[in-house]
Structure formats: structure tokens, C-alpha cells
């Protein structure tokens, strides 16, 4: 009898544990996890999946691809860095589609849309926890169903969030409707830009026989090319299915004009464009959630979407972006207008090509010129542009968003910040390590392997740009008989250790927003 009672108690405990496990909200664990680790795991997962997919699928050529180069390509695609160790034309059509998917899901805007889904789930969980709100036209059961568990939604939320959502229809319903509508706006933004972008490239190919003939000669499918280029340009990756990147298209001014807006809409001009779209929707629909978004976009306790900024900040970002483009354009034209770099181009084609090049210096990396023959002064400017974050802006006055952000920084735990170096410090460490790894090549081949070229490669990987000076057999002091010029990045000629270091730099560059306050413990006076 005692044994029966014992096993009865154990069975009862097991049943209670099973019920508790069912009520566990996995989302609560995610909310408590540092976003840095979530995104790091996300990009690592994409990189591994991309590597396996590229490894399984067959390349276009019969040559065997190095495993590290395949993984490097996967990381470069997932982090939208476009650093290349392999020629793009070795990849088959199926592999190009895999790279397209990696660039799409690795883009900043796509990732931000996933963040909105988590925010919506968190809001639903908060509603279920408070159980005091009834959204107009939406039942609590419907809200709970969205999160996947209509019976048990328990989630640890800040008390101020519960209080805010318990205020009734005036606040809680607007927050839910605002996040939901914002998610639809971002999704629509992604779909429309990709649909119009790929369609416009395909239409251009049909209108320009020479362009279509060039793709046919290279064995590149037109539909794949259109989708690939649009995804790469909008995600600011910079990969192009051709070995020469955009150099062979520098006379196709129409194509360049089609890609320039996509580059800006997916990067520096995304916040101003997003705010403008919400403003237009608010004017036409008169829906209150759009007004709520425009009023509360800068407050972390509200929507919390970092790309939705105040009007002052949006204007500042837009003006700064166009200012940088104008500065680079003037310098480039002054130094290279009559150089051999421009041979074969008329005045109009030169202007369009230069605009395309300087626009891509801000995080995209598509190039119509060979960077190895560009003036060093221009390359230094490109290095600065690649180092600057996407939303760099000149703002002489502090708007509400800046004041709130400064206040939050003062309240945060400074222990971790004291142990962090600045981003520039980590880049210097990476450059030093790469110089050590490539020490022999720096001595034997100084025209190709020099600190300046390595610096460009590291800053380009950190900025997730993809600009590279490449490697030329003609620049070798002691010419190697087996040397072969390839359309790959400079990193393609590095050792495995050097490539691995650059992989780390690409991940660091993709997650650099989490280290904005690093190095503040150092006082230089």
C-alpha cells in the first residue's frame, strides 16, 4: 500500500509538471534574452543553413569548391557584406537563388519586421496578463490565438507596460493596432520595392537587347538576375551574379538609375521614407493608429521600432545622406574625370556612373569601377563612408529622441560598458591580427598585400559594404608563373586564418549597433 501511495504521489507530481510545462510561454524566455545574442544566433543559423544548402547544390563548373570559401560566401550573404572569395559565375542558378534568399532574410528591414512580430506577441501577452482590455472589433480570444496559446498566456512584463495597456481603449488598443499596422506597412514596403525593382530590371532587359545578350552569353537566367540584383541592392549586400560585378554594366545608365533608388530606400533613406508613408496613410485613411505612430515613434515604452524616427531626425538623416553623396561626387569628378578609369564613357555616362559609385560607398558595395586604380584620396573618403553607420546625421540640436536616449544611457548598467573597447579599437585589433597572419605575403608581395588594402578590406567587411581592391598578378614584384587573375575580393587571396578573422569582422559589423557606447571608459586628456 505504501508503494502504491508513493507511486501515486510521483504520478501526481509528473502530471502537475506536464501542466506547468504546457503553460510555459517560450516568448517570455526570448524577451528576457539580450537582443544581441538573439541576433547573433539568428545570423549564425542563417550562415550554417546557407553553407549546407550551397554545399549540397552543385556549382555551375566542375571544380570543387573549398568548404571555408563556401561558408565565407554564406556568411557574406547572410550579413549582406558581399565580401567574395569565389567568382560569382561558378554558382549555378539554384545556388544563386539560395544566395538571394540569404540576402533577403539577412537584410536589416526584414529582420526589423521579425522584431515587430515579437513586439506584437509581447503586446498580446501583456493584454492577456492584464485581462482588462477589450480592443474594438478584436476579442481577447482572437488576440490570444495570434500568439499560439488561447488558454495560457503568461509573460513577465514591465509593470508600466501592464499599467499602460490597462488604461483601456485609449492607449492599449492603439499600441496593439499601431504595431500591427506598422508590421503591415513594413511588409508592404518590402514586397512593393522588390516587385517593382525586379520587374523594372526585367523590363529594361527586354528593352535593351545588348544587355539581354550579355546575360545570355554568361549563362545567367534573366528572372534570377532580376530577383538577385533587386534583393542584393535593397538589402545593401552588393553581390551581382557576374564576376565583374557592375563594371560590365557601367554604360547601361538606365540600369544604374533603376538601382540607385533601391540602394537608398533599403538603407539611409528608409526612416524618412517610412515616416512619409505613414504620414500619407494617416492623411488618406484618417485612422488613429497612424497618428499614434507619428506621435509616439521616439519613445521606447511605446512601439519601440528603432527605424521609425522623429521628423527632425528623418530630415537630418536625409540631408546628411545627400550631402555625403554630393561631397563624394565632386571629389570623384575632380580627380578622375579625365583619367583612364573613364575611358569609353561620354559625359552623361560618366555622371551616372560616378553617382552610382558614390551612392554604393554607403554600405552597398556594387561597383562600376575597379577600385585598385582609383585615386587613394577617393579611397580614403570611401573608407570613412563605409565606417559611418547607416543613419549617421548632422543634428546641431537635441530633439526629443536624443534627450530620451541620453537619459536611458545614464540609467543603464555601466559595468559591461567599462569592459568594452570602442568599435575602432576592435577594427585596429583585427587589422593587426590579419597583418600577423599574412606577414609573409606582406614581405613578398607588398604591392598587393599592404596595410592600406587590408584596412579597406576590414572596414568594408565591418560596414557590410563589399568594396575591395581585389588582387592583380601584374602588381607582383616576383611574378609567379601559376598566378591567375580572378574576379574575387582581396580576401580571396588570404590564408584561412585571415579569412576566419574577416568572418568575425562581418558578424561584428552586422551587430555593431549593440556596441555604440563601447570605449567610453577611456579618457584622453
ChimeraX attribute file (.defattr): number of C-alpha atoms within 10 A of each C-alpha:
attribute: neighborCount
match mode: 1-to-1
recipient: residues
	/A:1	6
	/A:2	7
	/A:3	8
	/A:4	9
	/A:5	10
	/A:6	11
	/A:7	12
	/A:8	12
	/A:9	12
	/A:10	12
	/A:11	12
	/A:12	12
	/A:13	12
	/A:14	12
	/A:15	12
	/A:16	12
	/A:17	12
	/A:18	11
	/A:19	11
	/A:20	10
	/A:21	11
	/A:22	12
	/A:23	14
	/A:24	14
	/A:25	18
	/A:26	11
	/A:27	18
	/A:28	16
	/A:29	11
	/A:30	12
	/A:31	16
	/A:32	10
	/A:33	11
	/A:34	9
	/A:35	14
	/A:36	14
	/A:37	11
	/A:38	13
	/A:39	15
	/A:40	15
	/A:41	12
	/A:42	14
	/A:43	21
	/A:44	17
	/A:45	14
	/A:46	22
	/A:47	24
	/A:48	15
	/A:49	17
	/A:50	24
	/A:51	22
	/A:52	15
	/A:53	17
	/A:54	25
	/A:55	16
	/A:56	10
	/A:57	14
	/A:58	17
	/A:59	19
	/A:60	14
	/A:61	11
	/A:62	8
	/A:63	8
	/A:64	8
	/A:65	16
	/A:66	12
	/A:67	13
	/A:68	14
	/A:69	18
	/A:70	21
	/A:71	21
	/A:72	25
	/A:73	25
	/A:74	27
	/A:75	29
	/A:76	30
	/A:77	32
	/A:78	32
	/A:79	33
	/A:80	33
	/A:81	33
	/A:82	32
	/A:83	33
	/A:84	24
	/A:85	24
	/A:86	21
	/A:87	17
	/A:88	19
	/A:89	20
	/A:90	19
	/A:91	21
	/A:92	19
	/A:93	20
	/A:94	16
	/A:95	20
	/A:96	24
	/A:97	17
	/A:98	21
	/A:99	25
	/A:100	23
	/A:101	20
	/A:102	25
	/A:103	32
	/A:104	26
	/A:105	20
	/A:106	24
	/A:107	24
	/A:108	19
	/A:109	21
	/A:110	16
	/A:111	14
	/A:112	16
	/A:113	19
	/A:114	13
	/A:115	16
	/A:116	20
	/A:117	15
	/A:118	16
	/A:119	20
	/A:120	23
	/A:121	21
	/A:122	20
	/A:123	24
	/A:124	23
	/A:125	27
	/A:126	26
	/A:127	27
	/A:128	22
	/A:129	18
	/A:130	16
	/A:131	13
	/A:132	16
	/A:133	19
	/A:134	16
	/A:135	18
	/A:136	10
	/A:137	6
	/A:138	10
	/A:139	12
	/A:140	17
	/A:141	12
	/A:142	12
	/A:143	22
	/A:144	19
	/A:145	14
	/A:146	14
	/A:147	19
	/A:148	12
	/A:149	16
	/A:150	14
	/A:151	12
	/A:152	15
	/A:153	21
	/A:154	19
	/A:155	20
	/A:156	16
	/A:157	16
	/A:158	11
	/A:159	10
	/A:160	10
	/A:161	16
	/A:162	21
	/A:163	15
	/A:164	18
	/A:165	26
	/A:166	21
	/A:167	13
	/A:168	15
	/A:169	14
	/A:170	12
	/A:171	17
	/A:172	25
	/A:173	21
	/A:174	22
	/A:175	22
	/A:176	24
	/A:177	21
	/A:178	24
	/A:179	24
	/A:180	17
	/A:181	16
	/A:182	22
	/A:183	20
	/A:184	14
	/A:185	17
	/A:186	18
	/A:187	14
	/A:188	12
	/A:189	19
	/A:190	18
	/A:191	12
	/A:192	12
	/A:193	18
	/A:194	21
	/A:195	14
	/A:196	14
	/A:197	23
	/A:198	23
	/A:199	16
	/A:200	17
	/A:201	23
	/A:202	18
	/A:203	12
	/A:204	18
	/A:205	19
	/A:206	14
	/A:207	11
	/A:208	13
	/A:209	10
	/A:210	12
	/A:211	16
	/A:212	17
	/A:213	13
	/A:214	14
	/A:215	16
	/A:216	12
	/A:217	8
	/A:218	12
	/A:219	14
	/A:220	18
	/A:221	14
	/A:222	16
	/A:223	13
	/A:224	18
	/A:225	22
	/A:226	23
	/A:227	22
	/A:228	23
	/A:229	24
	/A:230	29
	/A:231	29
	/A:232	31
	/A:233	30
	/A:234	28
	/A:235	29
	/A:236	32
	/A:237	31
	/A:238	30
	/A:239	31
	/A:240	22
	/A:241	24
	/A:242	20
	/A:243	18
	/A:244	19
	/A:245	21
	/A:246	25
	/A:247	16
	/A:248	15
	/A:249	17
	/A:250	23
	/A:251	19
	/A:252	18
	/A:253	16
	/A:254	15
	/A:255	18
	/A:256	21
	/A:257	14
	/A:258	17
	/A:259	21
	/A:260	18
	/A:261	17
	/A:262	22
	/A:263	28
	/A:264	23
	/A:265	20
	/A:266	24
	/A:267	22
	/A:268	23
	/A:269	22
	/A:270	22
	/A:271	24
	/A:272	22
	/A:273	18
	/A:274	20
	/A:275	21
	/A:276	15
	/A:277	16
	/A:278	20
	/A:279	16
	/A:280	13
	/A:281	15
	/A:282	18
	/A:283	12
	/A:284	9
	/A:285	9
	/A:286	12
	/A:287	13
	/A:288	12
	/A:289	21
	/A:290	25
	/A:291	18
	/A:292	18
	/A:293	26
	/A:294	19
	/A:295	12
	/A:296	19
	/A:297	22
	/A:298	25
	/A:299	17
	/A:300	14
	/A:301	12
	/A:302	20
	/A:303	22
	/A:304	16
	/A:305	19
	/A:306	12
	/A:307	18
	/A:308	23
	/A:309	22
	/A:310	22
	/A:311	17
	/A:312	15
	/A:313	24
	/A:314	24
	/A:315	18
	/A:316	18
	/A:317	23
	/A:318	21
	/A:319	15
	/A:320	18
	/A:321	21
	/A:322	14
	/A:323	13
	/A:324	16
	/A:325	21
	/A:326	15
	/A:327	12
	/A:328	22
	/A:329	19
	/A:330	12
	/A:331	14
	/A:332	21
	/A:333	15
	/A:334	10
	/A:335	13
	/A:336	16
	/A:337	16
	/A:338	11
	/A:339	12
	/A:340	10
	/A:341	16
	/A:342	17
	/A:343	10
	/A:344	10
	/A:345	13
	/A:346	10
	/A:347	10
	/A:348	10
	/A:349	18
	/A:350	22
	/A:351	16
	/A:352	18
	/A:353	26
	/A:354	24
	/A:355	21
	/A:356	25
	/A:357	26
	/A:358	23
	/A:359	26
	/A:360	29
	/A:361	27
	/A:362	29
	/A:363	31
	/A:364	31
	/A:365	33
	/A:366	29
	/A:367	28
	/A:368	21
	/A:369	19
	/A:370	16
	/A:371	16
	/A:372	15
	/A:373	12
	/A:374	17
	/A:375	13
	/A:376	12
	/A:377	12
	/A:378	18
	/A:379	21
	/A:380	13
	/A:381	18
	/A:382	21
	/A:383	21
	/A:384	16
	/A:385	25
	/A:386	26
	/A:387	24
	/A:388	14
	/A:389	16
	/A:390	17
	/A:391	19
	/A:392	15
	/A:393	19
	/A:394	14
	/A:395	14
	/A:396	7
	/A:397	8
	/A:398	12
	/A:399	14
	/A:400	13
	/A:401	17
	/A:402	15
	/A:403	10
	/A:404	14
	/A:405	13
	/A:406	11
	/A:407	11
	/A:408	11
	/A:409	11
	/A:410	9
	/A:411	8
	/A:412	10
	/A:413	9
	/A:414	13
	/A:415	9
	/A:416	9
	/A:417	17
	/A:418	14
	/A:419	11
	/A:420	17
	/A:421	16
	/A:422	16
	/A:423	19
	/A:424	13
	/A:425	13
	/A:426	14
	/A:427	18
	/A:428	14
	/A:429	11
	/A:430	21
	/A:431	24
	/A:432	15
	/A:433	15
	/A:434	23
	/A:435	19
	/A:436	14
	/A:437	18
	/A:438	19
	/A:439	13
	/A:440	12
	/A:441	17
	/A:442	16
	/A:443	11
	/A:444	13
	/A:445	16
	/A:446	14
	/A:447	16
	/A:448	24
	/A:449	23
	/A:450	16
	/A:451	16
	/A:452	15
	/A:453	19
	/A:454	22
	/A:455	19
	/A:456	24
	/A:457	25
	/A:458	30
	/A:459	30
	/A:460	32
	/A:461	31
	/A:462	27
	/A:463	31
	/A:464	31
	/A:465	32
	/A:466	31
	/A:467	33
	/A:468	26
	/A:469	21
	/A:470	22
	/A:471	23
	/A:472	16
	/A:473	17
	/A:474	14
	/A:475	13
	/A:476	16
	/A:477	12
	/A:478	10
	/A:479	11
	/A:480	10
	/A:481	7
	/A:482	7
	/A:483	11
	/A:484	11
	/A:485	11
	/A:486	18
	/A:487	20
	/A:488	21
	/A:489	21
	/A:490	23
	/A:491	23
	/A:492	21
	/A:493	18
	/A:494	18
	/A:495	13
	/A:496	14
	/A:497	14
	/A:498	20
	/A:499	20
	/A:500	17
	/A:501	16
	/A:502	26
	/A:503	23
	/A:504	15
	/A:505	24
	/A:506	29
	/A:507	22
	/A:508	22
	/A:509	25
	/A:510	24
	/A:511	18
	/A:512	17
	/A:513	12
	/A:514	11
	/A:515	16
	/A:516	11
	/A:517	16
	/A:518	19
	/A:519	17
	/A:520	14
	/A:521	15
	/A:522	11
	/A:523	6
	/A:524	4
	/A:525	3
